[in-house]
Structure formats: C-alpha cells, structure tokens
Amino acid sequence: MNQRYWLIRGYDSTTLIFEKKVKLGQFTEDQIRRLLQALVAKEGLSCAEMLGAYAKRGTTISNNLLEVHKDLRQPTYMCGTNPHFVASVVGEDGKILTRTVGGPSVK
C-alpha cells in the first residue's frame, strides 16, 4: 500500500522558505489548519496583526490574515499572503492526491 503524507511548504513570494513531509496520520485536518496559522503568524505577522487575526469578527481591529482556505478539488490547505504556507496530501512520489468516489487517486 502506498504511503500518504502531508507536504507542508512555506513561501516568501515565490521563494521556498520551508518544506517538510510527514506521514498523514501525524496530523488531523484541523491540526493542519492550526499549524498553517501558527507558521504564518510566526514568519510574517506583527503582534498587532496577530491580535487582529484573533479578534472578534466585524470589530474595528479584526482582520483575516490567518484565514485558511481549502482547495475544492484537492486535499490542500493554504494560509497567508506573504509569506504563505500550503499543506497538501501527497503520495510517495510527491504528487498531490485527488479524491475520487473509490478513494484518493494521483492527479
């Protein structure tokens, strides 16, 4: 059986600044979302920007700098603008998997 992994990458503009591949069972999808938020906060946000990211939505200090977006066709999550971090489910060959009726298949 082919192993599946989370491939987590960070970019400053188009420059790769971080890359780590871990077995899929190491993180749930919710943990991946929170990890991406933490990486973006650590690498790119000031304390004031982090404060706004956690503030109640709709208030004057709130922002969406730590929103996590999910690709609809692939098990891929993205967070941040610059720097930004991406986590995708990949196979042993490093190719991103897509979901099909019978389970994941390689794109």
Backbone torsions as a table, in degrees:
resi	resn	phi	psi	omega
1	MET	NA	136.6	179.7
2	ASN	-72.4	134.9	174.9
3	GLN	-73.6	148.4	173.7
4	ARG	-119.2	149.0	-174.2
5	TYR	-137.3	158.2	163.6
6	TRP	-91.4	124.5	172.3
7	LEU	-103.7	113.6	-175.8
8	ILE	-109.9	123.1	-178.3
9	ARG	-130.1	145.6	175.4
10	GLY	-121.8	142.1	-178.6
11	TYR	-130.5	139.9	167.1
12	ASP	-108.3	104.6	-168.8
13	SER	61.8	-115.1	177.8
14	THR	-107.4	3.4	-178.9
15	THR	-86.7	125.4	177.8
16	LEU	-69.5	122.1	-179.2
17	ILE	-113.3	-11.9	-179.2
18	PHE	-157.2	140.6	174.3
19	GLU	-153.6	130.3	179.1
20	LYS	-150.1	134.5	176.4
21	LYS	-114.2	126.0	179.8
22	VAL	-130.6	152.0	179.7
23	LYS	-59.2	143.9	-174.5
24	LEU	-54.7	-38.3	-177.2
25	GLY	-71.0	-7.2	-179.1
26	GLN	-71.8	-25.9	-176.6
27	PHE	-138.3	142.4	167.5
28	THR	-83.0	169.2	177.7
29	GLU	-62.5	-38.8	178.7
30	ASP	-64.6	-40.3	177.4
31	GLN	-65.0	-36.3	176.8
32	ILE	-63.3	-43.8	178.2
33	ARG	-58.2	-46.8	-179.1
34	ARG	-67.1	-36.7	176.9
35	LEU	-62.4	-45.1	178.8
36	LEU	-60.0	-42.2	178.1
37	GLN	-61.5	-43.2	-179.5
38	ALA	-65.4	-41.5	179.8
39	LEU	-64.7	-42.9	177.8
40	VAL	-63.3	-44.9	-179.9
41	ALA	-61.0	-45.0	-177.9
42	LYS	-65.3	-43.4	-172.5
43	GLU	-87.5	-19.6	-171.0
44	GLY	-140.3	-6.5	-174.9
45	LEU	-110.8	145.0	172.6
46	SER	-78.9	169.3	177.6
47	CYS	-60.2	-40.6	179.7
48	ALA	-64.5	-38.4	178.5
49	GLU	-68.1	-38.2	176.5
50	MET	-64.5	-40.9	177.6
51	LEU	-57.0	-47.4	179.3
52	GLY	-64.9	-34.0	179.8
53	ALA	-66.5	-29.0	180.0
54	TYR	-98.6	-4.0	-179.0
55	ALA	-70.7	158.0	177.7
56	LYS	-57.3	131.2	-179.4
57	ARG	-57.7	142.2	177.4
58	GLY	87.0	-5.7	177.8
59	THR	-83.7	166.7	-175.7
60	THR	-67.0	-23.9	-178.5
61	ILE	-96.8	-5.8	-174.7
62	SER	-73.6	152.6	173.9
63	ASN	-145.5	175.5	-179.8
64	ASN	-117.0	31.4	-174.9
65	LEU	-67.8	-17.2	179.7
66	LEU	-114.8	21.3	176.2
67	GLU	-68.2	137.9	177.2
68	VAL	-105.3	131.1	179.5
69	HIS	-111.4	143.8	179.0
70	LYS	-112.8	133.9	173.3
71	ASP	-69.8	132.4	-176.0
72	LEU	-73.0	-25.2	-175.9
73	ARG	-100.4	-14.3	-176.0
74	GLN	-134.7	154.5	175.3
75	PRO	-78.6	71.5	-176.5
76	THR	-131.6	133.7	177.6
77	TYR	-119.9	144.4	-178.8
78	MET	-133.6	144.6	178.4
79	CYS	-147.1	139.3	174.9
80	GLY	94.5	169.3	177.3
81	THR	-116.4	-59.5	176.9
82	ASN	-154.6	102.1	5.5
83	PRO	-76.3	163.4	174.2
84	HIS	-133.4	154.7	-177.9
85	PHE	-126.5	145.2	-176.6
86	VAL	-133.4	137.3	174.6
87	ALA	-126.5	126.8	-179.6
88	SER	-130.7	149.2	172.8
89	VAL	-85.4	124.8	-178.4
90	VAL	-127.6	161.0	174.0
91	GLY	-87.6	-175.2	179.9
92	GLU	-59.8	-29.4	-179.0
93	ASP	-82.2	-1.7	178.9
94	GLY	86.0	0.8	179.4
95	LYS	-82.7	139.8	179.6
96	ILE	-67.3	134.6	178.8
97	LEU	-86.5	149.8	173.0
98	THR	-118.7	155.7	-178.4
99	ARG	-93.2	136.4	175.6
100	THR	-129.2	174.1	-178.9
101	VAL	-58.3	-39.8	-178.4
102	GLY	-86.8	6.7	-178.8
103	GLY	118.8	-175.0	-177.0
104	PRO	-66.4	144.8	172.9
105	SER	-137.0	158.3	-178.8
106	VAL	-80.1	134.3	178.6
107	LYS	-78.9	NA	NA
